[in-house]
Amino acid sequence: MSSPSESAAPGDAVYDLAPECTTEDVEVGKRYVATVNGVVEYGVFVDLSATVSGLVHESNLDDDYEVDDEITVRLIEVRENGDLGFEAADGSGETLRVEYEPDITAADDLRNHVGEEVTVDGEVVQINQTGGPTVFTLRAPTGLVACAAFEAAGVRAYPAVEVGDAVRVAGVVEERDGSLQVEVESLDAHDDPEELHEAVENGLAEQATANEIDPMVEWPALADLVPDLEGVATRLRRAVLENRPIRIRHHADGDGMCASIPVALALERFAQEVHDDPDAGRHLVKRLPSKAPYYEMEDVTRDLNFALGDRERHGQKLPLVVMLDNGSTEEDVPAYEALAEYDIPVLVVDHHHPDPEAVGDLLAAHVNPYLHGEDYRITTGMLCVELARMIDPSLTDELAHVPAVAGLTDRSEADAMNDYLALAREKGYDEADLQAVGDALDYAAHWLRYSAGESLLADVLDVGTGDDSPHAELVEFLADRAEHETEKQLDAAMPHVEERELDNGAHLYRLDVERHAHRFTYPAPGKTTGAIHDAKVEETGDPVITVGYGPDFAVLRSDGVRLDIPRMVEELETEVDGGGVSGGGHLVVGSIKFVKGMREAVLDALETKMGEAEIDEELGSASVAGFED
């Protein structure tokens, strides 16, 4: 749609159309400035703009004209076939310029205009040079638009345009492999970038807002965390809307996968919807396990290397990093500082005992029950099922059993477990089924190592799968293998377990897992220690501490003893000179590393501290997440 540069009474003015004006901008009875583009026996053809032209019949001419002559004409007819008829007219009076103001097509309405010419306003968020066209991804007020501009094969089109620029694109909407893109005819700088930025920002804020949900169970402790989760959900939805990659790092255990798989699935589906592209989720969302209970430098250097490479090769933004079921402790700080060098934001959803003073300034968001006076009984999987539903509520039925799996794998003793188990029963899962799913997840994660195992783990957890998923058979097979190999490990290890009584009356069980357990197989040292610990707790019914150690590490589990492992590690760092002690954990579960030559000194000092620890028979080792290696 167009408008004259100033008002005039209808019929009094002569209108001078901008080159972009169309037939929608002319009206029968009005006068226009025209240019002769052809002379024939029966009249002259004239152009009013680049796309508006017609004939002045010889009977309506008052003079002779040549090509390129300027003439004032009046529109007298619009024929059924769209042809325009004009007559020569008096050119006296005021001339008004008609500037082109195109109808802007909403990004979420493009599917209704396939094959048609559209105009789209947006901010450039990605530029990807392919072997053919240059693909500009625009963030419009109502969504994202892929725009393909062709200069020559592999040659950058519109080289002056950069990420962040406000532009107006005109072109034809085409469908390619199920997704839409605009084949660019023109791409120009927007004439009011501030207004466009405000419109884009308002649209982003509205679309990014987390969906309001009711938690799956009534649990005041969880309800207190809902506002924090809504903030994370909004940040994640906004990242998708901004075409920003999301890198999910999670611990490679049952709870970590119950947390990460639903969140990744929710983001993938949201990305497919936003981008109208079945492959968008695969390109934007990456889920990666971390074997350690914190963000290792090995992990962060890999993540940075891939992110920088994707920015260089594909024009992607640097990612948003999401830590699930880890990321709350001082051990994460070096990795976070590396990300800070590139201004990469980090979001954490975790239930491990946090070091808020150490990590707080390095995180864009931190959701943790300890920050609300709660504890690890609210597992990360329980939190992330609600987070996934805030991103995509349609997942609710698919995820009904997942919080119960998370609670069983992390041994949550929360009263709400009864409600979660009831939800799972409604979906057809009894407690034995859920435990088998958790065992199968742990077993598969062990062999997957650093691989995400997207399809396999989705089948195991029964989330985002089709009717042909071998879920039941797969879980039975993997859980049976896990049980068989754990029993085989215990048969070999149990005869070598050392027992003694500590000064506080607790039983201490120790095993050199390097010498007296099978290596490089399932279960790993941490899980082997956990299995021995569980057996001893059941056998004695008393406060128990179990330590599995190797040449330069020790894994700790306790029931009924308040160890406060993070504090013990801090003390050992200073008390054992040359011990090279590091590590972390909770009150009842943790791991310690040290230099090989100082093992006995570290273990002796550790035993002394364990004997001084407070007996608290209500304190159980509900979570072993993160300490299996």
BELJOLIN-V988624 format. One record per residue. PHI is phi in degrees with one decimal (none if undefined). PSI is psi in radians with two decimals (NA if undefined). Layout:
[[PHI;PSI] [PHI;PSI]]
This chain:
[[none;2.52] [-126.5;2.90] [-148.2;2.55] [-67.8;2.71] [-69.5;-0.37] [-150.8;2.83] [-73.1;2.67] [-157.4;2.66] [-67.8;2.41] [-53.8;2.29] [89.2;-0.31] [-80.6;-0.52] [-98.1;2.79] [-104.5;2.20] [-99.2;2.34] [-110.8;1.87] [-79.0;2.42] [-65.5;2.68] [-56.9;-0.51] [-81.9;-0.14] [-64.3;2.64] [-119.2;-3.11] [-64.5;-0.31] [-69.0;-0.23] [-100.4;0.15] [-118.1;2.75] [-143.8;2.37] [-56.9;2.34] [99.2;-0.26] [-95.6;2.71] [-97.1;2.55] [-139.9;2.62] [-78.9;2.26] [-134.3;2.85] [-126.6;2.32] [-71.6;2.23] [-116.6;-0.01] [-171.3;2.49] [-121.0;2.19] [-128.7;3.02] [-61.6;-0.55] [-100.9;0.18] [150.3;-2.77] [-131.0;2.54] [-94.9;2.45] [-130.4;2.67] [-112.6;2.29] [-99.2;-0.45] [-157.9;-2.99] [-64.9;-0.45] [-122.9;-0.06] [-108.3;2.05] [-149.6;2.91] [-175.7;-2.98] [-114.7;2.39] [-103.9;1.89] [-66.6;2.65] [-57.4;-0.51] [-70.1;-0.26] [-109.3;0.26] [-103.0;2.55] [-116.1;0.16] [-164.4;3.07] [-95.6;2.49] [-133.0;2.71] [-122.1;2.87] [-56.6;2.41] [81.6;-0.03] [-69.6;2.54] [-90.1;2.44] [-144.7;2.50] [-94.2;2.24] [-127.8;2.77] [-117.7;2.34] [-75.5;2.12] [-114.8;-0.23] [-159.8;2.43] [-121.1;1.88] [-73.8;2.91] [-60.7;-0.54] [-83.9;0.04] [94.5;-0.14] [-67.5;2.55] [-106.1;2.42] [-115.6;2.35] [-124.7;2.90] [-132.5;2.63] [-63.6;2.51] [-138.0;2.83] [-65.4;2.29] [-94.0;0.13] [-75.1;2.80] [104.1;-3.07] [-76.5;2.38] [-102.4;2.20] [-115.1;2.28] [-77.1;2.31] [-105.5;1.88] [-83.9;2.53] [-79.7;2.17] [-127.7;1.60] [-69.3;2.69] [-70.1;2.17] [-87.4;2.20] [-83.4;2.27] [-68.8;2.45] [-60.8;-0.58] [-84.8;0.16] [-117.3;0.12] [-63.4;-0.59] [-63.1;-0.37] [-84.2;0.02] [-129.1;0.46] [-60.6;2.27] [86.7;-0.05] [-107.9;2.76] [-83.2;2.34] [-133.8;2.91] [-126.8;2.28] [-128.9;2.32] [-103.0;2.44] [-173.7;2.97] [-100.1;2.36] [-71.5;2.11] [-110.7;-0.26] [-157.7;2.49] [-127.8;2.08] [-122.9;2.02] [-88.1;1.96] [-92.8;-3.11] [-68.8;-0.24] [-115.3;-1.74] [-81.6;2.94] [-93.1;2.21] [-104.7;2.02] [-99.8;2.16] [-97.3;2.12] [-104.6;2.45] [-98.2;1.86] [-95.5;2.93] [-57.9;-0.45] [-115.3;0.18] [157.1;-2.97] [-104.5;2.54] [-133.8;2.22] [-89.3;2.23] [-125.1;2.08] [-102.4;2.09] [-116.6;2.26] [-112.8;2.12] [-102.9;-0.96] [-163.5;2.84] [-54.8;2.07] [74.7;0.12] [-101.4;2.33] [-66.2;2.11] [-85.7;2.61] [45.7;1.09] [-63.4;-0.32] [-78.5;-0.29] [-78.6;2.36] [-126.9;2.84] [-58.7;2.33] [101.5;-0.26] [-71.9;2.54] [-93.0;2.18] [-137.3;2.86] [-122.1;2.19] [-115.2;2.33] [-117.6;2.40] [178.5;-3.00] [-108.3;2.35] [-78.5;2.21] [-127.8;2.70] [-107.7;2.20] [-126.4;2.01] [51.6;0.72] [88.5;-0.15] [-116.2;2.76] [-99.4;2.58] [-151.2;2.71] [-97.4;2.13] [-80.2;1.94] [-72.2;2.25] [-102.5;-0.58] [-150.9;2.55] [-139.6;1.99] [-129.3;2.74] [-63.2;2.42] [-71.7;2.48] [-80.5;-0.16] [-143.1;1.30] [-62.7;-0.56] [-67.1;-0.74] [-64.3;-0.72] [-64.9;-0.76] [-59.1;-0.73] [-64.0;-0.73] [-65.5;-0.72] [-64.0;-0.77] [-63.2;-0.75] [-64.0;-0.71] [-65.1;-0.72] [-60.3;-0.85] [-59.1;-0.70] [-69.7;-0.78] [-75.1;-0.48] [-78.7;-0.37] [-55.0;2.28] [-60.7;2.56] [-70.6;2.42] [-78.4;2.26] [-134.5;2.79] [-96.8;2.24] [-52.9;2.66] [-60.9;-0.53] [-132.0;2.72] [-81.6;1.97] [-152.1;1.77] [-52.9;-0.67] [-61.1;-0.71] [-73.6;-0.66] [-58.3;-0.58] [-63.8;-0.40] [-92.4;-0.15] [-58.9;-0.80] [-59.0;-0.66] [-64.0;-0.75] [-64.9;-0.66] [-61.7;-0.67] [-63.3;-0.72] [-67.6;-0.74] [-60.5;-0.71] [-64.5;-0.74] [-62.0;-0.71] [-69.7;-0.76] [-62.6;-0.68] [-64.5;-0.70] [-58.6;-0.75] [-62.8;-0.77] [-65.3;-0.50] [-88.9;0.07] [62.1;0.65] [-100.1;2.21] [-60.5;2.62] [-123.7;2.16] [-111.1;1.93] [-95.0;2.11] [-109.1;2.25] [-141.7;2.74] [-72.0;2.51] [-87.4;1.04] [-136.8;-3.09] [-57.7;-0.88] [-64.6;-0.70] [-61.6;-0.64] [-78.7;-0.58] [-64.8;-0.42] [-82.8;-0.82] [-82.2;-0.64] [-62.9;-0.82] [-62.8;-0.70] [-65.3;-0.78] [-61.4;-0.74] [-64.0;-0.75] [-61.8;-0.74] [-68.0;-0.68] [-63.1;-0.76] [-68.4;-0.67] [-64.7;-0.70] [-64.0;-0.73] [-61.5;-0.69] [-68.5;-0.81] [-66.4;-0.75] [-90.0;-0.13] [51.4;0.79] [-144.6;2.07] [-63.3;-0.35] [-97.8;-0.02] [-60.9;-0.75] [-62.2;-0.69] [-63.8;-0.61] [-78.2;-0.58] [-92.3;-0.56] [-112.5;2.15] [-123.5;2.23] [-110.6;2.22] [-135.9;2.29] [-79.6;2.65] [-120.7;2.19] [-72.7;-0.58] [-82.6;2.83] [-81.1;0.28] [-152.8;3.02] [-82.5;1.76] [-74.6;2.73] [-62.9;-0.55] [-61.4;-0.72] [-67.2;-0.82] [-68.9;-0.62] [-67.5;-0.64] [-62.8;-0.81] [-62.7;-0.76] [-65.3;-0.70] [-61.5;-0.80] [-66.2;-0.72] [-64.5;-0.76] [-67.9;-0.63] [-65.6;-0.72] [-66.1;-0.61] [-65.7;-0.71] [-71.0;-0.77] [-83.6;-0.65] [-119.0;0.04] [70.8;0.33] [-73.7;2.67] [-69.7;2.79] [-69.5;2.64] [-80.2;2.96] [-98.3;2.23] [-100.1;2.30] [-120.2;2.13] [-101.9;2.15] [-123.2;2.22] [66.3;0.36] [-166.5;3.14] [101.9;0.16] [-103.0;0.02] [-117.7;3.00] [-61.2;-0.50] [-62.6;-0.37] [-80.6;-0.25] [-58.7;-0.84] [-56.2;-0.71] [-66.3;-0.71] [-64.8;-0.65] [-65.8;-0.59] [-65.0;-0.76] [-64.2;-0.60] [-63.8;-0.45] [-62.0;-0.41] [-113.4;0.22] [55.7;0.68] [-89.9;2.06] [-74.9;2.67] [-128.0;2.30] [-114.1;2.40] [-124.6;2.26] [-125.0;2.02] [-152.0;2.86] [-130.9;0.21] [-83.1;2.73] [-59.4;2.10] [-93.1;2.84] [-115.4;1.32] [-60.6;-0.55] [-68.1;-0.56] [-77.9;-0.74] [-103.2;-0.27] [-52.8;-0.82] [-72.9;-0.19] [-100.0;-0.03] [-113.9;2.47] [-81.3;-0.43] [-159.5;2.53] [-141.7;1.92] [-107.1;2.11] [-157.9;2.25] [-59.2;-0.52] [-62.5;-0.50] [-73.1;-0.15] [-118.1;0.36] [77.3;0.21] [-102.5;-2.94] [-144.9;-2.89] [-68.1;-0.12] [-63.3;-0.45] [-85.1;1.77] [-78.2;2.83] [-65.2;-0.60] [-61.4;-0.70] [-61.9;-0.77] [-64.0;-0.75] [-78.3;-0.38] [-63.6;-0.74] [-66.0;-0.67] [-61.5;-0.79] [-61.7;-0.68] [-68.5;-0.54] [-67.9;-0.53] [-78.9;-0.76] [-145.4;1.63] [-61.5;-0.36] [-65.5;-0.20] [-80.9;-0.12] [-50.3;-0.90] [-64.8;-0.66] [-64.7;-0.49] [-100.7;0.09] [-57.9;-0.55] [-91.1;-0.22] [-67.3;-0.73] [-58.5;-0.62] [-66.8;-0.70] [-61.0;-0.80] [-60.3;-0.76] [-64.9;-0.69] [-71.0;-0.74] [-66.4;-0.55] [-101.6;0.18] [54.9;0.78] [-66.2;2.31] [-103.2;0.32] [-67.0;2.55] [-59.9;-0.53] [-65.6;-0.23] [-58.6;-0.60] [-60.8;-0.69] [-69.7;-0.69] [-65.6;-0.69] [-64.6;-0.61] [-65.2;-0.72] [-60.2;-0.74] [-65.4;-0.67] [-62.2;-0.64] [-61.8;-0.48] [-89.9;-0.04] [101.8;0.18] [-106.9;2.15] [-91.7;3.10] [-63.4;-0.65] [-63.9;-0.69] [-60.2;-0.79] [-65.6;-0.71] [-64.0;-0.65] [-64.5;-0.70] [-60.5;-0.78] [-62.6;-0.75] [-63.5;-0.70] [-65.7;-0.69] [-60.8;-0.83] [-61.5;-0.74] [-65.9;-0.80] [-63.6;-0.71] [-62.6;-0.63] [-59.1;-0.79] [-82.3;-0.43] [-71.2;-0.48] [55.1;-1.87] [-95.4;0.11] [-90.8;2.52] [-73.6;-0.50] [58.6;0.82] [-51.4;-1.06] [-70.7;-0.72] [-61.3;-0.87] [-70.9;-0.53] [-63.1;-0.70] [-66.2;-0.70] [-64.4;-0.80] [-80.3;-0.24] [62.1;0.90] [-132.6;2.23] [69.7;0.45] [-106.5;2.90] [-95.7;-3.12] [-65.7;-0.37] [-91.6;0.20] [-67.0;2.34] [-85.1;0.68] [-52.6;-1.00] [-60.8;-0.83] [-65.3;-0.69] [-65.4;-0.80] [-61.9;-0.77] [-59.1;-0.79] [-63.3;-0.88] [-68.1;-0.71] [-65.4;-0.69] [-63.4;-0.72] [-63.5;-0.73] [-61.2;-0.77] [-65.4;-0.77] [-61.5;-0.80] [-73.9;-0.52] [-67.3;-0.77] [-62.1;-0.70] [-62.4;-0.71] [-66.1;-0.77] [-65.3;-0.67] [-58.3;-0.66] [-77.3;-0.62] [-89.2;-0.63] [-55.7;-0.71] [-61.7;-0.28] [-103.9;0.05] [-73.1;2.23] [-92.4;2.47] [-126.4;2.46] [-154.9;2.84] [-103.3;2.29] [-82.8;2.93] [-60.8;-0.51] [-86.3;0.08] [92.7;-0.11] [-75.4;2.62] [-82.0;2.31] [-111.7;2.20] [-117.3;2.27] [-127.2;2.52] [-143.9;2.30] [-81.1;1.65] [-71.4;-0.31] [-71.3;-0.62] [-99.3;-0.49] [-122.7;0.48] [-146.4;2.66] [-65.8;2.36] [-100.1;2.78] [59.0;0.58] [-146.3;-3.14] [-93.3;2.43] [-83.4;2.68] [-70.1;2.99] [-53.0;-0.75] [-65.1;-0.77] [-71.5;-0.58] [-60.8;-0.80] [-59.4;-0.74] [-63.1;-0.69] [-66.9;-0.72] [-62.9;-0.76] [-59.6;-0.83] [-59.8;-0.72] [-63.7;-0.71] [-72.1;-0.63] [-62.6;-0.78] [-66.4;-0.63] [-69.6;-0.74] [-95.2;-0.68] [71.1;0.17] [-109.5;2.99] [-58.8;2.28] [-134.1;2.40] [-121.9;2.34] [-123.6;2.32] [-124.6;2.09] [-105.9;2.18] [-131.5;2.73] [-129.9;-2.80] [-62.3;-0.59] [-140.3;0.41] [-152.0;2.81] [-145.4;2.43] [-112.3;2.30] [-117.7;2.41] [-135.3;2.52] [-144.7;2.62] [-129.6;2.21] [80.2;0.18] [-132.7;2.25] [-88.3;1.57] [-77.6;-0.62] [50.0;1.14] [-60.2;-0.70] [-57.6;-0.70] [-68.3;-0.71] [-61.3;-0.70] [-62.8;-0.79] [-57.9;-0.75] [-67.8;-0.72] [-65.0;-0.58] [-55.8;-0.69] [-93.1;-0.52] [-81.9;-0.54] [-99.9;1.66] [-65.0;2.19] [78.0;0.20] [-79.3;-0.37] [59.6;0.67] [-76.6;2.40] [-151.1;2.98] [143.8;-2.83] [174.4;-2.98] [151.1;-2.60] [-115.5;-2.79] [-72.2;-0.48] [-127.9;-0.06] [-148.4;2.45] [-177.1;-3.12] [-142.4;2.65] [-132.6;2.43] [-116.3;2.68] [-159.4;2.99] [-79.2;2.55] [-57.1;-0.73] [-70.6;-0.22] [-109.3;0.32] [-58.5;-0.87] [-63.7;-0.69] [-63.8;-0.73] [-67.5;-0.78] [-66.2;-0.64] [-64.9;-0.79] [-64.7;-0.63] [-65.6;-0.73] [-62.7;-0.69] [-60.4;-0.77] [-66.4;-0.67] [-64.9;-0.62] [-70.2;-0.34] [-93.4;-0.12] [-70.4;2.67] [-75.4;2.36] [-78.5;2.24] [-143.7;1.63] [-68.0;-0.23] [-85.0;-0.12] [-95.6;1.95] [-112.2;2.81] [-85.1;1.32] [-71.4;-0.38] [-133.6;2.25] [-109.5;0.14] [-58.2;2.25] [98.5;-0.04] [-130.9;0.82] [-105.0;-0.02] [-115.6;NA]]
